[in-house]
Amino acid sequence: MRANGNGMPMQCVANLVRIVRGECIYDRIKGIDSTLIDKPEPIARPLLITDVRWLIKTYEPRVDANEVDLEDLLALQGNFRININAIVKG
């Protein structure tokens, strides 16, 4: 997390998708489902996108996540980036 500015909606979304489920001691369902990491890409992609949408809807109601997509950075090594097109609700 950043030293300041963590209350801004888009920063909160960025923080949420960097957390693995179970990492927060008093909120065990916050974060990305870690069981999706080892699944094959065709199976994990739709599940991870759904999980990210649920996470944002549940924990950051100020943001409407219109489009969530995964970008393969180095597919052979299993690296990916989550791209989220979202707007802050007014």
N, C-alpha and C positions, 0 to 999 in steps of 0.2 A: 504494500500500500504506500501511497505517497504521504509525505509529511503533512501536507495540508491540501484542502480542496476535495476531500473524500466525501463530502456531502452533496456534491454536484451529481445529478442523475446519471449522466453518461459515465462518470468515474465510478459510481456505484455498480453499474452494469459491468464495467471492465473488472472490477474487484470480484464480483460474484462469479464470473466465468473462469476466474483463476483459482477458485477454491474447489477442493475435492470433497465430495460428500463424506461427512464424518470428521472432517478436520476441525470444525467449530464444536467445541465441547458441549455447549448448552443448546445447540441447534443442529442436531445430527443430520437433518435432511437438506441443509443449505449447501449448495455447491453442485458440481458436475458429478454424475454417477461414475465412479471409478471402474466399475465392471465393464463399461463400454470401451475402455482403452485397449483391451486385448482382443476384442472381437474383430473379425474381418471387416474391411472397409464397407462392402455393400450392405452388411447387416448393421454396422455401427452408425453409419452416416444418418439415416432417418431417425434412429433412436436418439442420437446425440442432439440433432436439431430440435426434436420434440422436447427433450430434456432442458435445453437452453431456453426455449420459449416458455416452458412451465416455470423455470427458475426466475426468469425476468418478470413474468406475470405475478408470481407469488411474492417475491421479495422486493421488487422495484415497481410499484404500481404507477409511479410518475412517468414511466416510459412505456411506449407501445412499440414492441418489436415486430415490425412489418415483415422483415426478411432476414432469415438466419441461414447462412451457408458455410460450408467448410471448404477451405482452400488447401489443397495438397501442396506442401512445400517440398518435402523430400519423401515421396510416397514409399520408396524402398526402405527408408529408416523409420517410417511411421509418424513423421512429423506433420502437423497440420496447424492451420490458423482458423479461428472462428471469426467470420465476418458477420457483423450485425448491422443492418440498416434499421435504425430506430428513430423515433421522434419523441420529444418530451411533450407530454400531454399538457395542454394549456389550461 
